[in-house]
Amino acid sequence: MSDFGKLYAADSHDLLLQYLKEGSDTLATLADRKGSPRLAPHRYSKDAFYDLVDAYSDFPEESQDPKTQIHQMVSDLYVGIPRWRSPRQQYNVGTAVNAAASAAYSLALDESILNVNDGLAGNTLVAEQAVTNIIAGLAKLPHKAYGIFTFGGTATNMYGMKIGLKKAHPDSSRKGLRQNVKVFVTAEAHFSHLAAADWLGIGVDNIVKIKPTRDRSSDLEDLETKLRATLDEGDRIGVIIINGGTTYDHIIDDIPAVVKLRDKLVKEYTLDYVPHLHVDTVIGWGWLVFEGYNWKANPLHISVKTLAKLKHQYDRIKYVRLADSWGIDFHKGIGGCPVDCSMVIINKFEDAMLLSRKTNTGADIHQLADEYSFASPVDYTLETSRSSGAPLAALTALRTLGREGYRRHLANLVEQSGYAREKLSGQPYMQIANDKSNGFTIMLRLLPPEFPKVKLDDELKGLSDKLRKRSELITRYTKEFFTWDFQNRLNKGVGPEYSFSKCYFTGPNGVDLNALKFYPVSPLYSREHADELVDTMTKQQKLFNETVWQSS
Ligand SMILES: Cc1ncc(COP(=O)(O)O)c(C=O)c1O
């Protein structure tokens, strides 16, 4: 039996460091290849997974040796995890964690700091406000903004929706929600927007989806028609959430145009409220780091093509200052923080007041002894138990990398993936599905031997049966290729890893267009890795054609 006291150190972190060392050494033994996209590349088998569930479902009678437990658990349970720092890992929108940010988060977890009020958080409460100020500076917000750390990008959208509901139905905190409310989201929206409507009691049937245009940004004529229809029906507009950097293509909608449209309708319909505009910028916020960059002198020597893409994105995202609220995920893309590390920015402090528990519901938060605190963000938050780890990590990431570090990181991702994209699009049997994107992901469809050089525009042009069948065949081919590559290579952790999206979008021909998704996030991603990726894909496709594919 181990010594019970071994688990607690009164006033030092010696034990934490020892256990971290034990875990980290064990991790190192699992990483059998430098730059491998996963730890212990052989991922999971369902049976082995459920055997582990059984093995670990035992609550021992006596205490166990901590180091042995940690060693065992890391050996068994960290198997198959994606390594976001590896440039070969392009599976999804994770982030390569900045080690200093990770240390800041870990320490806050070890001290179990509650980001509630100064009584429970001490001076760590500074971090949330300082990050808000840094971000407000990047966005050049004209008013005093309010920033709240919360549980993921999902929650940032939920906050946007909640504030919108308070504007549309000011008495909803007390009386509940009356049903004549519609919320507007885009066809390209992340599924979290639907989740928010569900969890907030709005109901997904009250969601109105804004159609996309060919470049995947929102069709503002469609938005206007649908907003008018809602108002004509006598319904209220709960919120309008638009794209601020979509998951796949990083598309940013025309924010000023939506603000103008909303304000026009407020006047025309003499609304007694201004519908709330939230922008889902949890990924797209990253382009704000180019605030103040000298595009002409280009001190970072960014290539002409990449510079144009970055500027295009920055020139759209900079208008978040005109919206009402927006979100940031530091655990995605260039953020560099451990999951979760998200914040919602509310451009005007008065709007944050709409969230106040005390004012809106009369809740007495005496359990938190708030009368002895001079700062009590908890009054505005959904969660009570928020860790100070997230804001501390974000502040550490921002301060250790600095503007230049973030700019270099983003520019490199756009540069290298742009290079890979061009090389892939030059292959006769490959089609770039997100050819209009200025971001850093690649959505790739593979063309079967009978259909070389089909560009997406050609594929979408015709509505005839013959063309639809061609589209379906490309879809089937791409899926079968992925299934084969997954079983034979990706699952074994060999070479670069990407993933599969079964419905990148539904084409005008009614076919669900799938695509292979390459989502680089590592600052170590270089030309060499981009070349390796293109080589791997071309070789694998050739092998698939020779050994597996049968068109009929
Ligand atoms: C655009 C967008 N919004 C919201 C989310 C949800 O974020 P989270 O998974 O952190 O809740 C995602 C996740 O990928 C996203 O891409």
The ligand as a MOL file (V3000), in Angstrom:
LIG
                    3D

  0  0  0     0  0            999 V3000
M  V30 BEGIN CTAB
M  V30 COUNTS 16 16 0 0 0
M  V30 BEGIN ATOM
M  V30 1 C -16.6120 27.9420 -36.9070 0
M  V30 2 C -16.7640 27.1260 -35.6540 0
M  V30 3 N -17.5900 27.5630 -34.6760 0
M  V30 4 C -17.7560 26.8870 -33.5330 0
M  V30 5 C -17.0820 25.7060 -33.3020 0
M  V30 6 C -17.2970 24.9680 -32.0140 0
M  V30 7 O -16.1570 25.0690 -31.2280 0
M  V30 8 P -15.8890 24.0760 -29.9930 0
M  V30 9 O -15.6560 22.7410 -30.6330 0
M  V30 10 O -14.6720 24.6240 -29.3500 0
M  V30 11 O -17.0760 24.0890 -29.1270 0
M  V30 12 C -16.2190 25.2130 -34.2970 0
M  V30 13 C -15.4970 23.9610 -34.0990 0
M  V30 14 O -14.7460 23.5050 -34.9330 0
M  V30 15 C -16.0560 25.9420 -35.4970 0
M  V30 16 O -15.2490 25.5120 -36.4720 0
M  V30 END ATOM
M  V30 BEGIN BOND
M  V30 1 1 1 2
M  V30 2 1 2 3
M  V30 3 2 2 15
M  V30 4 2 3 4
M  V30 5 1 4 5
M  V30 6 1 5 6
M  V30 7 2 5 12
M  V30 8 1 6 7
M  V30 9 1 7 8
M  V30 10 2 8 9
M  V30 11 1 8 10
M  V30 12 1 8 11
M  V30 13 1 12 13
M  V30 14 1 12 15
M  V30 15 2 13 14
M  V30 16 1 15 16
M  V30 END BOND
M  V30 END CTAB
M  END
